[in-house]
């Protein structure tokens, strides 16, 4: 019998994939053939994912520590942390093997890539997320608010907007990069259940106070942290999805 959040644990197990098994041979050959504008766009988006996923994989530990155990919520956070670590490794592999970003490890490559994205994006993942994670580590009662920021805004808005933008960019490139495209689709598949889990946590908590409502309704503005790397169409798609999620947890979006 599946209890509490157990179906998310089973779903996570059924969707596992190996980032090292994705063939990047064609991508490596394609990279130097891209137009400068194309490579700048792809690398900018990849840089954002390297920064975001690396930070997320680090700070989900606090969420797991504050989660309840009788309903298997803690196991879901464990499964998600495993996903996020895999995402970080995948994007790092692309920038290392395809793009040739230098660095002895992931941290050094993130340092190289940081100038490729806006300070707003860096602030969200390297300042705001760590601060929220620290709040959760100090007091487990802050978990629902942390899920609101992370699952509904950082994943549901910021990363989702970037994911759609990268898929559209790759689709329109003059030379195909099938390995990167496949990996991005798999990441997006994982993120869908992550966001569904976050929505369920907030809905189950039944404590959507004024502060939480303001956080969530203003969340769509976070997509602007990508700057010129995403289009108004991509922002519009994410806004529509965000409105639907807010409705599912009982918040009317004005």
C-alpha distance (Angstrom), angle and dihedral (degrees) to the residues before:
residue distance angle dihedral
X1 . . .
X2 3.81 . .
X3 3.79 111.8 .
X4 3.81 133.3 -171.7
X5 3.78 108.2 -26.2
X6 3.79 94.0 -9.6
X7 3.80 94.4 117.2
X8 3.82 88.8 62.5
X9 3.81 88.9 54.8
X10 3.80 90.5 52.9
X11 3.80 91.7 44.9
X12 3.78 91.3 52.0
X13 3.80 91.0 51.2
X14 3.82 91.6 51.1
X15 3.82 93.3 51.8
X16 3.81 100.3 52.1
X17 3.82 118.0 135.6
X18 3.78 137.4 173.6
X19 3.80 116.3 -118.0
X20 3.82 90.9 -161.5
X21 3.81 91.4 59.3
X22 3.81 94.3 63.3
X23 3.80 110.7 104.5
X24 3.80 110.5 -127.0
X25 3.82 96.2 173.1
X26 3.80 94.6 107.7
X27 3.80 91.1 44.6
X28 3.81 92.0 53.8
X29 3.79 89.8 51.9
X30 3.81 92.5 45.0
X31 3.79 99.3 49.0
X32 3.84 99.1 78.1
X33 3.82 89.6 45.3
X34 3.80 95.1 59.2
X35 3.78 120.4 105.5
X36 3.81 112.7 -104.8
X37 3.79 92.1 -111.8
X38 3.80 90.3 51.6
X39 3.80 95.2 49.4
X40 3.81 91.9 45.7
X41 3.81 90.7 52.9
X42 3.81 94.6 46.5
X43 3.81 93.4 45.5
X44 3.80 92.4 47.7
X45 3.80 91.1 54.4
X46 3.80 92.5 43.8
X47 3.80 89.2 51.1
X48 3.80 90.4 54.5
X49 3.79 91.2 51.3
X50 3.80 92.8 47.6
X51 3.80 90.3 52.9
X52 3.80 95.2 41.8
X53 3.79 99.8 43.5
X54 3.80 93.6 43.7
X55 3.80 90.8 53.7
X56 3.79 93.4 44.2
X57 3.81 93.2 50.0
X58 3.80 88.4 53.1
X59 3.80 100.5 46.7
X60 3.82 102.0 40.7
X61 3.80 87.3 83.7
X62 3.79 89.8 79.7
X63 3.80 91.3 52.7
X64 3.79 91.3 52.4
X65 3.78 91.9 49.5
X66 3.82 92.0 53.8
X67 3.82 96.5 44.4
X68 3.78 124.9 107.9
X69 3.80 117.9 -108.3
X70 3.81 105.4 -159.1
X71 3.82 92.0 69.1
X72 3.86 94.0 40.2
X73 3.80 92.8 -114.2
X74 3.80 89.3 134.6
X75 3.81 90.5 56.7
X76 3.79 90.9 53.0
X77 3.79 91.5 53.8
X78 3.80 88.3 49.5
X79 3.81 90.8 52.3
X80 3.78 91.4 47.2
X81 3.80 92.5 49.6
X82 3.78 88.0 53.9
X83 3.81 89.7 52.2
X84 3.79 93.2 48.5
X85 3.80 92.1 50.0
X86 3.80 88.9 52.2
X87 3.81 91.1 49.3
X88 3.80 90.5 51.6
X89 3.81 90.6 50.4
X90 3.81 91.8 48.6
X91 3.79 95.4 52.0
X92 3.78 90.6 43.2
X93 3.79 89.2 52.2
X94 3.81 91.4 52.3
X95 3.80 94.9 49.8
X96 3.81 90.6 44.4
X97 3.81 101.3 43.8
X98 3.81 102.6 26.7
X99 3.79 104.0 30.4
X100 3.79 98.2 27.7
X101 3.81 97.2 -132.3
X102 3.82 106.6 177.9
X103 3.78 126.4 -124.7
X104 3.78 139.1 109.4
X105 3.81 92.1 -119.1
X106 3.80 144.2 3.3
X107 3.80 93.8 -84.3
X108 3.79 92.9 54.6
X109 3.80 91.5 48.4
X110 3.80 91.0 50.4
X111 3.81 87.8 53.5
X112 3.81 89.5 53.7
X113 3.81 92.3 48.5
X114 3.80 98.9 45.5
X115 3.81 93.7 90.9
X116 3.81 89.2 57.9
X117 3.80 92.4 72.2
X118 3.79 135.6 52.2
X119 3.81 122.4 -89.6
X120 3.81 87.1 -119.3
X121 3.80 91.6 63.1
X122 3.79 91.8 46.5
X123 3.81 90.3 49.1
X124 3.81 92.5 53.2
X125 3.79 95.1 53.4
X126 3.79 103.8 27.5
X127 3.80 100.5 37.9
X128 3.79 112.7 16.6
X129 3.82 97.5 40.6
X130 3.84 94.3 47.2
X131 3.81 89.7 48.6
X132 3.80 91.7 52.5
X133 3.80 90.9 45.8
X134 3.80 89.3 52.7
X135 3.81 89.9 51.8
X136 3.80 90.0 53.2
X137 3.80 92.1 47.9
X138 3.81 88.8 53.2
X139 3.80 96.8 44.8
X140 3.81 125.4 12.1
X141 3.81 89.3 -154.1
X142 3.82 86.2 77.1
X143 3.81 91.7 64.5
X144 3.81 97.2 97.1
X145 3.80 92.5 51.9
X146 3.79 89.4 47.4
X147 3.80 90.7 52.2
X148 3.81 88.2 50.3
X149 3.79 90.8 57.2
X150 3.75 98.4 38.6
X151 3.81 106.4 36.0
X152 3.79 100.2 28.9
X153 3.81 101.1 36.2
X154 3.80 112.3 18.7
X155 3.81 94.1 37.2
X156 3.78 100.8 22.1
X157 3.80 96.6 45.5
X158 3.80 115.0 11.7
X159 3.80 102.5 36.7
X160 3.81 93.3 34.6
X161 3.81 90.9 54.2
X162 3.79 90.6 50.0
X163 3.80 92.5 46.5
X164 3.80 93.0 54.0
X165 3.79 89.8 44.5
X166 3.80 92.8 52.8
X167 3.80 92.7 48.2
X168 3.81 90.8 50.1
X169 3.80 91.5 45.8
X170 3.81 92.9 50.1
X171 3.79 90.5 47.0
X172 3.81 90.5 55.5
X173 3.81 98.2 43.1
X174 3.80 118.4 118.4
X175 3.83 90.1 -125.7
X176 3.81 123.8 39.6
X177 3.80 122.3 -114.7
X178 3.83 100.3 -169.2
X179 3.80 98.0 169.3
X180 3.79 94.2 53.7
X181 3.80 89.9 45.1
X182 3.81 92.6 51.1
X183 3.80 92.7 48.1
X184 3.79 91.5 48.7
X185 3.80 90.9 52.6
X186 3.80 90.5 51.5
X187 3.81 91.3 49.0
X188 3.80 90.2 50.4
X189 3.82 89.7 50.5
X190 3.80 90.1 54.8
X191 3.78 92.7 46.6
X192 3.80 91.8 55.1
X193 3.79 92.8 63.8
X194 3.82 91.3 41.0
X195 3.80 90.2 57.1
X196 3.81 91.3 44.5
X197 3.79 89.0 53.9
X198 3.80 92.0 49.2
X199 3.80 91.5 50.7
X200 3.79 89.7 51.0
X201 3.83 92.2 50.9
X202 3.81 91.8 52.8
X203 3.79 92.9 43.7
X204 3.81 92.3 49.0
X205 3.81 92.6 48.2
X206 3.81 89.2 62.0
X207 3.80 91.1 -160.2
X208 3.80 105.1 110.0
X209 3.80 97.1 157.2
X210 3.80 127.1 -178.9
X211 3.80 93.3 -89.5
X212 3.80 92.4 51.4
X213 3.80 91.6 46.2
X214 3.80 91.5 52.6
X215 3.80 90.7 48.0
X216 3.77 93.6 51.7
X217 3.81 99.0 41.0
X218 3.78 91.4 50.0
X219 3.78 92.2 45.9
X220 3.78 96.3 94.7
X221 3.80 89.2 68.4
X222 3.79 87.6 67.6
X223 3.80 89.8 75.0
X224 3.81 87.7 73.5
X225 3.82 87.2 71.1
X226 3.81 87.0 84.7
X227 3.80 89.9 63.7
X228 3.80 114.2 -169.3
X229 3.80 92.0 -8.6
X230 3.81 91.9 86.5
X231 3.78 130.0 46.2
X232 3.77 130.0 -126.6
X233 3.82 87.1 -110.8
X234 3.80 91.2 59.2
X235 3.81 90.6 47.8
X236 3.80 88.9 50.3
X237 3.81 92.0 53.0
X238 3.77 91.7 50.5
X239 3.79 92.4 46.5
X240 3.82 89.5 55.1
X241 3.81 91.8 49.7
X242 3.81 91.3 46.3
X243 3.81 91.6 52.2
X244 3.80 90.3 52.9
X245 3.80 91.7 50.6
X246 3.80 92.0 48.5
X247 3.79 89.6 52.2
X248 3.81 90.1 51.5
X249 3.82 90.8 58.0
X250 3.78 93.4 44.7
X251 3.81 101.9 -98.2
X252 3.77 121.5 130.3
X253 3.79 112.7 -141.8
X254 3.80 113.8 -141.1
